[in-house]
């Protein structure tokens, strides 16, 4: 337990517990396609911003990490929200204010999908990894002529 706390404190993983929804286009009425759009923050404000700013001619499914559809949309309107308590208490009040222009529609917050290798490893580790990789490649690599000769050298084959 202490090691886990130390790891977290050193920045090993984020202490922030932000969940995200995967957004997929729907081919037909509530038929989820494989066309992945991105991942958005799972908050009533962000879901509402996504719905209000969605393409009028597209339908979407917002899916949680357990592969459960949280929201279906038709154009820039809600179609189905299976959790009616969430819809009534949290999502609908925020969405209606945005749709009627009572509050400004914020930019949709997407999950940063690509982390650079430098961010993932850290600058020092990236430099070491790159140097080690280059060194091992140069020690084991053959020239084109050596590879070509190995491929066509069949002296050891008996016919």
N, C-alpha and C positions, 0 to 999 in steps of 0.2 A: 504494500500500500504506500509506503514511504517512497519507494522507487517511482511509482506511478505519479505521485504528487511532484516529485523532483523533476521528472520528465516533462510534466505539464508546465511547471514553473520555468523551465529552461526554454520553453517555446517549442517543445516537441509536437504538440498539437494545439488546436484552437480551443480555448475554454468557452468560446461563444457557442451557444446552442441554437443556431439559426437553421431552420429546416427549409427545404426547397421543394417545389413541385416541378415535375417534368411536363413540358407542354408538347402535345402532339396534334397534328392536323387530323381532322376526321374526314374520311372519304365520303361517307354518306351520313345519314341521320344516326348519330351516336355510334358510328363504326370507326374505331380508332385505327389510324394508319400507322405505318412505320416511319412516317416523316416527322422526325424529331426537330422541334423548333429551338428549344433551349430549356433552361431551368430558371424559374423565377422564385423569389422569396415568398414563403408561405405566410403572408399576413393579409388580413382583410383589405387593407389599403392597397397593397401591391396587386392582389388578385383583381380588385375593382379597377385599378389603373390599367391592367392588362385588358380586361373585358371592354372597358370604355374605349380604349385606343385600338382595339382589334379591327382587322379588316372586315368590312361589312359582308363580304362574299365568302368568308371562310368560317368554318366551324372548328372548335378546338376541344380537346380533352386535357384537363389538368390532373395529373396523376401523382400520388404521393410515393414515397420510397417503398411502400408495401404493395405497389402496383394496384392500388385502389383508386378509382376515379373519384376525385373530390368535387370537380365541377365540369359540366359540359356547357359549351356556349354555342349559340347560333348567331353568327355575325358578331355584333358588339352588344349582345344581350345574354343573360343567363338562360340556359335551357333547363338543366337539371342539376340540383345540388342534393345528393342523397342524405346528407346530414341536415335535416330540417331545422334542428335547434341552432346549429352553426349559422345557417342561412338567415334565420329570423333575428337572432341576437347580435351577430357580429358582421356578417357580410352585407346583407341587404341595406342596413342603415347607411353604411359607408358608400355603397354603390349608388344608391338613389341620390345622395348628395352630389356625387360626381356627375351622374347622368343629367340632373336638373341644373347643373352649373352653380350650385350653392358652394361647392368647394372646388379648388383648382385640381386638375388631374395631374398628379406627379408623374415623372418618368418611371417606367417600369424598372424594377431592380432585378437584374439577371445575376445568376451565379457566375463568378469568373471561372470559366471552364478551363482555359489554358493557363497553366503556371509555367513560367520559364524554368528551364533547368537550373538556372542560377538561383531563382527563388527557392526551388525545391531542395537543392543541395547546399546552398550558401556559396558565397563567392570563393572562399578558400578551398572547400571541398570540390567545387566544380573545376578549379585549376588543377588540383591533384588528380582528379578523375580523368581529365583531359590529357594530362601528361602521362599518366600510367597507361591509358588506352593507346596513345600514340606510340609509346615505347614498346608495348607488347605487340602492336601491329607491325612496327618496323623490324622487330626481331624475328617474327614468324613469317613475314610476307616474302613471297617469291617474286621474281621478276616475271614478266610476261613470257619471255623466252624459256624460263625454267618450267613454268606451268605447261606451256605448249609441248616442250620436250617430254615431260612426264606423261602427258596424255597420249602421245604418239609413240612412246618407247615401249614396245611389246616384246622385248628380247626374252623375257621370262615366260612367255606363253608357248606351250608345245602344241604342235598341230599333228 
